[in-house]
Amino acid sequence: MNLIEPIIQFHAEIQAIRRDLHAHPELCYEEQWTSDLVAKKLTEWNIPIIRGLGKTGVVGIIKNGNSGRAIGLRADMDALPMQELNTFTHASQNQGKMHACGHDGHTAMLLGAAHYLSQHRHFDGTVYVIFQPAEEGGAGAQRMIDDGLFEQCPMEAVFGMHNWPGMPTGLFGVTPGPMMASSNEFEVTIKGKGSHAAQPHNSIDPVVVAVQIAQSWQTIVARNIDPNDPAVLSITQIHTGSATNVIPDEATLIGTVRTFSIDVLDLIEQRMFEIAQHTAAAFNAQVDFRFHRNYPPLINHPKETAFAVEVMQAMSGADNVHATIKPTMGAEDFAFMLQHKPGCYVFLGNGTGAHRDVGHGLGPCNLHNASYDFNDELLPIGASYWVNLAEAYLRAA
């Protein structure tokens, strides 16, 4: 693997930053300590910054030469509301908060790249290093866009990266087109009429209606969606009733829908609403239907993906780059940025967990797991990728 030597030499400092971030996790839109640290480091390296985009976001501006061309590199900063099981020295010091998705590593890798780019400006144009808040459900990418990210930082393309547990350490994975799914939530309340359970004829039983709706919804993916279009409709919660001898007034269905296209999502939402409404009407019940679209599908642009693959292969070798991996039904709000700018999002293998220090939890090293820890072996790999990508992009015709 052809890593950048000064970045390798800077590994210890990048690792110290990463572990400091891990020990001080902050939730979405609360990343004040984190953004202060990022801003402090960028300022120390003579990189001008913009603060306040997306409330706690930070953007570093690294310029060289006379070209008006520009590229954006994005890392997320927020943690998750969960208790860490690890007890190693850099475990979370903030109760009920944990970097269980590797955003500490993403931030550290981009800082490592920013440090090198500030010291070795082998490019002509501008590199915007984007440190984004609130990826974990807060739509921080959209908030930064709404606050003027692309107006204040007029970049041609934007790129993102995420560590991926289970994939061999340092292996890159990407695919053109849909790479991650849209994330959507529903909460549907069936309003009936309660009664004594021994007198069901006096009721409009919302439990029966809920069961009918739940069963019928499962036909949407099976019978309304083209089998070539992946989709998931999962009912994850059913809430109703309080006693064995009472038919309740209401029942609620809650869950998620995932798709790789907006057209499929539109169809699923429409069919869910129609089935819920008509089924309830058949039983003389009413329905309160709420469907919330969180994140759109993350769709990599073909040209920028092919360019990123060339950069990864030149750095790591063709065998260490999987250019057509299977998409995942997980979601990522970098999708909002790719709706506004061409770009590409890649995975970087985090290994199987063997890298974890003594004191790690008993669970697997999976994302959103209380025993997770970012693999520090990736720090020079990810930072070198960012630098190679920026330098290649800003010298390309």
C-alpha positions as CSV (number, residue, x, y, z in Angstrom):
1,M,0.0,0.0,0.0
2,N,1.4,3.3,-1.1
3,L,0.8,5.6,1.9
4,I,2.1,9.2,2.2
5,E,5.3,9.1,4.4
6,P,4.7,12.4,6.3
7,I,1.2,11.1,7.2
8,I,2.7,7.9,8.5
9,Q,5.1,9.9,10.6
10,F,2.1,11.9,11.9
11,H,0.2,8.8,12.9
12,A,0.8,9.0,16.7
13,E,-0.6,12.5,16.8
14,I,-3.6,11.6,14.7
15,Q,-4.2,8.6,17.0
16,A,-4.0,10.8,20.1
17,I,-6.6,13.1,18.6
18,R,-8.9,10.2,17.7
19,R,-8.7,8.7,21.2
20,D,-9.3,12.1,22.8
21,L,-12.4,12.4,20.6
22,H,-13.5,8.9,21.6
23,A,-13.2,9.7,25.2
24,H,-15.3,12.9,24.8
25,P,-18.3,11.9,22.7
26,E,-21.1,14.4,22.0
27,L,-24.6,13.9,20.5
28,C,-26.0,15.6,17.5
29,Y,-26.0,19.4,17.5
30,E,-24.2,19.2,20.9
31,E,-20.7,18.8,19.4
32,Q,-19.3,22.0,21.0
33,W,-16.2,20.4,22.6
34,T,-15.6,18.4,19.4
35,S,-15.9,21.4,17.0
36,D,-13.7,23.5,19.3
37,L,-11.0,20.8,19.1
38,V,-11.3,20.7,15.3
39,A,-11.2,24.5,15.0
40,K,-8.2,24.7,17.3
41,K,-6.2,22.2,15.3
42,L,-7.1,23.8,11.9
43,T,-6.1,27.2,13.3
44,E,-2.8,25.9,14.6
45,W,-2.1,24.6,11.1
46,N,-2.9,28.1,9.6
47,I,-6.1,26.9,7.9
48,P,-8.8,29.5,7.8
49,I,-12.1,28.2,9.1
50,I,-15.9,28.8,8.9
51,R,-17.9,28.0,12.0
52,G,-21.6,27.7,12.7
53,L,-22.9,26.0,9.5
54,G,-25.2,23.4,10.9
55,K,-24.9,25.0,14.3
56,T,-21.7,23.2,15.3
57,G,-20.2,22.4,11.9
58,V,-16.6,23.5,11.0
59,V,-15.2,24.0,7.5
60,G,-11.5,24.4,6.8
61,I,-10.4,26.2,3.7
62,I,-7.0,25.1,2.2
63,K,-6.0,27.1,-0.9
64,N,-3.1,27.0,-3.3
65,G,-2.3,28.5,-6.7
66,N,-4.7,30.5,-8.9
67,S,-7.3,27.9,-10.0
68,G,-10.9,28.5,-9.2
69,R,-11.5,24.7,-8.9
70,A,-12.5,23.2,-5.6
71,I,-13.3,19.9,-3.9
72,G,-15.1,19.1,-0.6
73,L,-14.0,16.3,1.8
74,R,-16.5,15.5,4.5
75,A,-16.3,13.8,7.9
76,D,-19.0,13.4,10.6
77,M,-18.4,14.3,14.2
78,D,-21.4,13.2,16.4
79,A,-21.7,10.2,18.7
80,L,-24.6,7.9,19.8
81,P,-26.8,7.9,22.9
82,M,-25.6,4.6,24.3
83,Q,-23.5,3.4,27.2
84,E,-20.0,2.1,26.3
85,L,-19.0,-1.3,27.6
86,N,-15.3,-0.9,26.8
87,T,-13.0,0.0,29.8
88,F,-9.7,0.8,28.0
89,T,-8.1,4.1,28.8
90,H,-9.8,6.1,26.0
91,A,-13.3,4.8,26.7
92,S,-16.1,7.3,26.9
93,Q,-16.0,9.7,29.9
94,N,-19.5,11.0,29.1
95,Q,-22.2,8.8,30.6
96,G,-24.7,7.4,28.1
97,K,-22.7,8.7,25.1
98,M,-20.4,6.7,22.9
99,H,-18.5,6.9,19.6
100,A,-19.9,3.6,18.4
101,C,-20.0,4.4,14.7
102,G,-16.4,5.6,14.2
103,H,-17.1,9.3,13.7
104,D,-14.1,9.9,16.0
105,G,-11.9,8.1,13.4
106,H,-13.5,9.9,10.5
107,T,-12.8,13.3,12.1
108,A,-9.2,12.3,12.9
109,M,-8.5,11.0,9.4
110,L,-9.7,14.2,7.8
111,L,-7.7,16.3,10.3
112,G,-4.7,14.2,9.4
113,A,-5.3,15.0,5.7
114,A,-5.8,18.7,6.5
115,H,-2.5,18.9,8.3
116,Y,-0.6,17.4,5.4
117,L,-2.4,19.5,2.8
118,S,-1.6,22.7,4.8
119,Q,2.1,21.7,4.9
120,H,2.4,20.3,1.4
121,R,0.2,22.1,-1.1
122,H,0.7,20.0,-4.1
123,F,-2.5,21.1,-5.8
124,D,-4.0,24.0,-7.7
125,G,-7.3,25.2,-6.3
126,T,-9.2,24.8,-3.0
127,V,-9.8,21.9,-0.7
128,Y,-12.7,22.3,1.7
129,V,-12.5,20.0,4.7
130,I,-16.0,19.7,6.1
131,F,-16.6,18.5,9.7
132,Q,-20.3,17.8,9.9
133,P,-22.5,17.5,13.0
134,A,-25.6,15.4,13.6
135,E,-25.3,12.6,11.1
136,E,-27.0,10.2,13.5
137,G,-30.6,11.1,12.9
138,G,-30.2,14.9,13.0
139,A,-29.7,15.5,9.2
140,G,-26.7,17.7,9.9
141,A,-25.7,17.5,6.2
142,Q,-29.0,19.1,5.2
143,R,-28.7,21.7,8.0
144,M,-25.2,22.7,6.7
145,I,-26.6,23.0,3.2
146,D,-29.5,25.1,4.4
147,D,-27.1,27.4,6.2
148,G,-25.2,28.1,3.0
149,L,-22.4,25.5,2.8
150,F,-22.3,25.3,-1.0
151,E,-22.8,29.1,-1.4
152,Q,-20.0,30.0,1.0
153,C,-17.8,27.0,-0.2
154,P,-18.5,26.7,-4.0
155,M,-17.0,23.2,-4.6
156,E,-17.4,21.2,-7.8
157,A,-17.7,17.8,-6.1
158,V,-17.9,16.4,-2.6
159,F,-16.7,13.1,-1.2
160,G,-17.3,11.1,1.9
161,M,-16.0,7.9,3.7
162,H,-17.1,5.5,6.4
163,N,-15.3,2.7,8.2
164,W,-16.9,-0.7,7.7
165,P,-16.5,-3.5,10.3
166,G,-16.3,-7.0,8.9
167,M,-14.5,-5.8,5.8
168,P,-10.7,-6.6,5.9
169,T,-8.6,-3.8,7.4
170,G,-7.7,-1.2,4.8
171,L,-9.8,-2.6,2.0
172,F,-11.9,-0.1,0.1
173,G,-15.4,-0.8,-1.0
174,V,-17.7,1.3,-3.3
175,T,-20.3,1.0,-6.0
176,P,-21.7,3.5,-8.6
177,G,-25.3,4.4,-8.2
178,P,-27.3,3.5,-5.1
179,M,-24.9,2.6,-2.2
180,M,-27.1,3.1,0.9
181,A,-30.9,3.2,1.3
182,S,-33.3,5.9,2.2
183,S,-34.4,5.9,5.9
184,N,-38.0,6.5,6.7
185,E,-40.3,6.1,9.7
186,F,-44.0,5.5,10.1
187,E,-46.4,5.7,13.0
188,V,-50.0,4.7,12.3
189,T,-52.7,4.9,15.0
190,I,-55.9,3.0,14.5
191,K,-58.8,4.6,16.4
192,G,-61.6,2.3,17.3
193,K,-64.1,2.0,20.2
194,G,-63.2,0.2,23.4
195,S,-65.4,-2.1,25.4
196,H,-65.4,-5.0,27.9
197,A,-63.6,-7.9,26.3
198,A,-66.5,-10.1,27.1
199,Q,-68.7,-7.9,25.0
200,P,-66.8,-7.5,21.8
201,H,-69.9,-6.7,19.8
202,N,-70.0,-3.3,21.5
203,S,-66.5,-2.4,20.3
204,I,-64.7,-1.4,17.1
205,D,-61.6,-3.5,17.9
206,P,-58.4,-1.6,16.9
207,V,-56.3,-4.6,17.6
208,V,-58.0,-6.7,14.9
209,V,-57.7,-3.8,12.5
210,A,-54.0,-3.4,13.3
211,V,-53.4,-7.1,12.7
212,Q,-55.2,-6.9,9.3
213,I,-53.2,-3.8,8.2
214,A,-49.9,-5.3,9.3
215,Q,-50.5,-8.5,7.4
216,S,-51.7,-6.6,4.3
217,W,-48.7,-4.3,4.3
218,Q,-46.4,-7.3,3.9
219,T,-47.9,-7.8,0.4
220,I,-46.6,-4.4,-0.8
221,V,-43.0,-5.4,-1.3
222,A,-44.1,-8.9,-2.4
223,R,-46.7,-7.9,-4.9
224,N,-46.5,-4.2,-5.7
225,I,-42.7,-3.6,-6.0
226,D,-40.7,-4.8,-9.0
227,P,-38.6,-7.8,-7.7
228,N,-35.5,-6.0,-9.2
229,D,-36.0,-3.0,-6.9
230,P,-34.9,-3.9,-3.3
231,A,-37.1,-2.6,-0.5
232,V,-37.7,-3.2,3.2
233,L,-40.9,-2.6,5.1
234,S,-40.5,-3.6,8.8
235,I,-43.1,-3.1,11.5
236,T,-40.9,-2.9,14.7
237,Q,-43.5,-1.9,17.3
238,I,-47.1,-2.6,18.1
239,H,-48.6,-0.7,21.1
240,T,-52.1,-1.3,22.4
241,G,-54.1,-2.3,25.4
242,S,-53.6,-2.2,29.2
243,A,-55.7,-5.1,30.6
244,T,-56.7,-8.7,29.6
245,N,-60.4,-7.9,29.8
246,V,-60.5,-4.6,28.0
247,I,-60.7,-4.0,24.3
248,P,-58.7,-0.8,23.8
249,D,-59.7,2.4,22.0
250,E,-56.5,2.6,19.9
251,A,-53.6,0.5,18.5
252,T,-50.4,1.9,17.0
253,L,-48.0,0.4,14.4
254,I,-44.5,1.8,14.2
255,G,-41.6,0.9,11.9
256,T,-39.2,1.7,9.1
257,V,-39.2,1.7,5.3
258,R,-35.9,1.5,3.3
259,T,-35.5,1.9,-0.5
260,F,-32.8,2.7,-3.0
261,S,-35.0,5.0,-5.1
262,I,-37.6,7.7,-4.5
263,D,-40.0,6.2,-7.0
264,V,-40.2,3.0,-5.0
265,L,-40.5,4.9,-1.8
266,D,-43.4,7.0,-3.2
267,L,-45.2,3.8,-4.2
268,I,-44.7,2.1,-0.8
269,E,-46.0,5.2,1.1
270,Q,-49.0,5.4,-1.2
271,R,-49.9,1.8,-0.8
272,M,-49.4,1.8,3.0
273,F,-51.8,4.7,3.3
274,E,-54.4,3.2,1.0
275,I,-54.3,-0.2,2.7
276,A,-54.5,1.4,6.2
277,Q,-57.4,3.7,5.2
278,H,-59.5,1.2,3.4
279,T,-58.9,-1.6,6.0
280,A,-59.9,0.7,8.8
281,A,-63.0,1.8,6.9
282,A,-64.1,-1.8,6.4
283,F,-64.2,-2.1,10.2
284,N,-65.7,1.4,10.8
285,A,-62.4,2.5,12.4
286,Q,-60.3,5.6,11.7
287,V,-56.6,6.0,11.0
288,D,-54.0,8.6,11.8
289,F,-51.3,8.0,9.2
290,R,-47.9,9.6,9.7
291,F,-44.9,8.9,7.4
292,H,-41.7,10.7,7.9
293,R,-38.8,10.7,5.3
294,N,-35.5,11.0,7.2
295,Y,-32.7,10.5,4.7
296,P,-32.9,10.0,0.9
297,P,-31.0,7.1,-0.7
298,L,-27.3,7.7,-1.1
299,I,-26.5,7.6,-4.8
300,N,-22.9,7.8,-6.0
301,H,-22.3,9.6,-9.2
302,P,-20.7,7.4,-11.9
303,K,-18.0,9.8,-13.1
304,E,-16.8,10.7,-9.6
305,T,-17.0,7.1,-8.4
306,A,-14.8,5.9,-11.3
307,F,-12.4,8.7,-10.4
308,A,-12.3,7.7,-6.7
309,V,-11.7,4.1,-7.7
310,E,-8.7,5.1,-9.8
311,V,-7.3,7.0,-6.8
312,M,-7.9,4.1,-4.4
313,Q,-6.4,1.5,-6.8
314,A,-3.3,3.7,-7.4
315,M,-2.8,3.9,-3.7
316,S,-3.8,0.4,-2.5
317,G,-3.6,-1.8,-5.6
318,A,-6.6,-3.2,-7.5
319,D,-6.9,-6.2,-5.1
320,N,-7.6,-3.9,-2.2
321,V,-10.5,-2.1,-3.9
322,H,-13.9,-3.6,-4.4
323,A,-15.5,-1.4,-7.0
324,T,-19.0,-3.0,-7.1
325,I,-19.9,-4.0,-3.6
326,K,-23.5,-4.8,-2.6
327,P,-25.4,-1.7,-1.4
328,T,-26.6,-1.7,2.2
329,M,-30.0,-0.9,3.6
330,G,-28.3,1.3,6.2
331,A,-28.7,5.1,5.7
332,E,-26.4,8.1,5.6
333,D,-27.2,11.8,5.5
334,F,-24.2,12.4,3.1
335,A,-27.0,11.5,0.7
336,F,-28.2,15.1,1.0
337,M,-24.9,16.5,-0.2
338,L,-24.9,14.1,-3.2
339,Q,-28.3,15.5,-4.1
340,H,-26.7,18.9,-4.5
341,K,-23.2,18.1,-5.8
342,P,-21.7,15.2,-7.8
343,G,-19.5,13.0,-5.6
344,C,-18.8,9.6,-4.2
345,Y,-19.0,7.8,-0.8
346,V,-16.7,4.9,0.0
347,F,-16.3,2.3,2.8
348,L,-13.0,1.6,4.4
349,G,-12.6,-1.8,6.1
350,N,-12.4,-1.7,9.9
351,G,-11.5,-5.4,10.4
352,T,-13.1,-7.8,12.7
353,G,-12.2,-6.2,16.1
354,A,-8.9,-7.9,16.8
355,H,-7.3,-4.4,16.9
356,R,-9.1,-3.4,20.1
357,D,-7.1,-2.7,23.2
358,V,-7.3,-4.7,26.4
359,G,-10.5,-3.8,28.2
360,H,-12.9,-4.0,25.3
361,G,-16.4,-5.3,25.8
362,L,-17.4,-8.8,25.1
363,G,-19.5,-8.0,22.1
364,P,-18.5,-7.8,18.5
365,C,-16.8,-4.8,16.9
366,N,-19.9,-3.8,14.9
367,L,-21.3,-0.4,14.2
368,H,-23.7,0.9,16.9
369,N,-22.4,-1.8,19.3
370,A,-21.3,-1.0,22.9
371,S,-18.0,-2.9,22.3
372,Y,-17.1,-1.1,19.1
373,D,-13.8,0.8,18.7
374,F,-12.4,2.4,15.6
375,N,-9.3,0.7,14.2
376,D,-6.4,3.2,14.4
377,E,-4.5,1.3,11.6
378,L,-6.9,3.1,9.3
379,L,-5.8,6.6,10.2
380,P,-2.9,6.9,7.8
381,I,-4.9,5.0,5.1
382,G,-7.9,7.2,5.2
383,A,-5.8,10.4,5.5
384,S,-3.6,9.3,2.5
385,Y,-6.8,8.6,0.5
386,W,-8.1,12.1,1.2
387,V,-4.9,13.7,0.2
388,N,-4.4,11.6,-3.0
389,L,-8.0,12.3,-4.0
390,A,-7.7,16.0,-3.5
391,E,-4.4,16.3,-5.3
392,A,-5.5,14.2,-8.2
393,Y,-8.8,16.0,-8.5
394,L,-7.2,19.5,-8.5
395,R,-4.7,18.6,-11.1
396,A,-7.1,16.8,-13.4
397,A,-8.2,18.7,-16.5
